């Protein structure tokens, strides 16, 4: 069976990711989502993308 690729994080998957984080870390993306009036899934996607961009730049500069 082949999994279907999605371009965006689903709201259900975002909630699963969020619930796996410690409560103090959960608060930051929830607050940011409210502040910029974006869905929590979009905020989590942006956080992951930002992290990956940072990691990529660190490894490309070595």
Order of alpha helices (4+ residues) and beta strands (2+ residues): alpha-alpha-alpha
